Amino acid sequence: MRYPDHLLKLIDVLKKLPGVGSKSAERFAFHLLNSKPDQLTEMAKTIQEIPNQLQLCEECGCLADTKNCYFCDELRSSYGFLCIIASPKDAYAIENTGEYKGLYQVLGSLLSPMCGIGPENLKIDKLKMRIAKFNIQEVVIALDSTLEGDATSLYLKEEFSCLPINISRLAFGLPMGHSLDYVDGGTLARAFSGRSTF
């Protein structure tokens, strides 16, 4: 016995969400079937309004609502820091630490020759213009510790090496509260190479 056509269509749509497989999509679909019509209408309206209510800031690439961009606040530019991130979501993770005060710049993609993403996709000229415009003293590269993230970080370091700025990258190493027994070799090696004076 097969599901009704519209339920199959709903499951197929839900499977397009990241991390949602067939079983999860089925579970979500049946949950939606049990929802009240006004809840479904509100959910549909909220999703439909995404393009009008949320945009990427033309200046920094972070998420902005219809008002000014929170991440381009004038006070932030006075600190002299520019943090380079891969995705708008990364800005929120960094903000939640309370450790960083400064501007952000979203790359939007990382170097990946396999996917056809080369240096021309990184908008280096725009990055250099922002560095000059806001008199940036330090660029913090906050990209994932992956093959693509490492390659992009090295490329950016080379591109900015002629500028009179400090270039730093987030430290990688041992997670808080973990025993060395449970840390993989790559993470341990990174922790050793990035050790600091104690």
N, C-alpha and C positions, 0 to 999 in steps of 0.2 A: 504494500500500500504506500503510495507516495503522498507527500504533503501537497496542499492546494498551491496553485501557481503563484499567487501573491505572497504566500509565506516563503516559498522557495526564492522568490525575488528579494524579499526582505533579508533572508539569510545570506544571500549572495552579496547584497549591499553591505551588510555588517562585517562580512569576511574581508572586506577591503580595508578595514581599520587595522592599524599595526598591532601585531600580537594576538589577533583574534582568528582562531581556527574554526573549523566546521562545528565542533561541539560547543564552543563558546558562543558562536553566532546563533546556533539553535537555542541555547539557553536565553540569550538576550531577546531573541525574537518571541519566544513564548512568554517572557516577562512583559514585553511590550503588548502582547495580546491581552494580558490581564490588567493593563493600565486603563485608567479612566480616559474617555475621549478628550477632556480638557487638558489632561497631562500630555497626551500625544500631540495636541494642537500647540501647546506651549513649547514642547521640545522641537517640533517641526519649524515653528516660527523662529526660535532661537538659532537653529542651524541655518535657516534661510537668510537670516540677517547678518551672518558672518561677513560676507563681502562688503556690506555697508557700514558695519560697526567696528570692524577690526582691520587695520591696514598695517603695512610695514612702513616705518618711518623712512622718508626719502633720504634723510641725513645719515642715520646710523644703522638702519635695517632692523631695529628692534620693533616689537609689537607696539602699536599705538592705537588709542581709540580715536574718536572724532575730534578730541581736544588735542592739546599739545603733547609731544612725546615726553614722558616722564624721564627717560634716559638721556635726553638732550637738555636738561635743566641747566641754566646758566651757572649755578653754583658748582656743578660737576666739572665744567670746563676749567674752573679756576684751580683744580688740584694738579693739573699737568700730567694725568695718566690717561692712557687709551688702552682698553682691554679688547683684544681681538678674539672673537668667538665664532664658532661655526654656525650656530643656530640661535634664533631669538630666545628659545627656551633656556639656553645656557645663561643668559643674563639674570634670570630669576633664581637659578641655582646659586650663582655667585652672590647676588644681593642677599639671599637668605643667610649667608655666613656672617654678614655685617662687617667683613674685613676689607672690602674694597669701596673706595669712593673715587669716582672718575667716570670718564666717558666709555662707551662701548662702540665697537664696529663689528657688524655681522658680515662674515665672508659669504655665507650662503651655500658654499660648497668647499670641498677640500680637493687638493690635487689627486686625480685618479685617472691615469692614462687608459686603464681598462674601460672606464665609463666615458672616455672622451672629454674629461675635464682637465684642461691645461691652465698655465699661468694667466692666459688672457681672460679666464673666467673669474679671477680673483679681484679684479678692479683695484689694482695696485695704485694707479694714479689717484683715485679717489681717497685711498688711505693716506697717501703722501700729502694730499691737499688738506686733509683734516689735521694731520700732524703739524703742518705749517700754520694753519688757520688758528688753532687753539694753543700754539706754542707748547706742544707736548714734550715733556721731559723724559717720560718712560713709556715704552710700549710693552704691555704684558700680553704674551701669547698664551691663550687659554684654550688650546685645542686638545682633543682626545689623544691619548697615547696609543694610537693605532698606526699602521703603516702609512695611511693617507695623512693622518694628523702630524706624524713625525716629518714626513716629506714636505708638507705645507709649512710647518714651523721652520725647517731648515731653509726653505726657499725665501720665506719672509725675512729671516735673519740676514740672509745674503742681500736682499733688496734694500733693507734698512741700514746695512753696515756703514754706508757712506753718510748717513744722517747723524747730526750731533745729539743723539738720544741714547738712553740706556734701553737695552732690550733684555727682557726677562721672560722666563717661561714658568708656568706653574710647576711646583715640585711634585714628583711622583715617588711613591714608595709604599711603606708599610701602612695598612689601614689601622686606625685607632682600635685598640682593644683586641687585636688578633695575636695569636701565638705564632712564632716563626715556623712551627711545625706545619701550619696550614697555609703558608704563603707560597705561591708558585715561584719557580726559579727566576722567571723574567722580572717579576715585581721585586724580588729580593736583590737581583743584580742592579735594578734601577735605583733601589734604595741605597745601595753601597756607592754607586757612582755619583749620586746626588747628596751624599752626606755633608753635613755642615759642622762647623766647630761647636763644641759643647763646653 
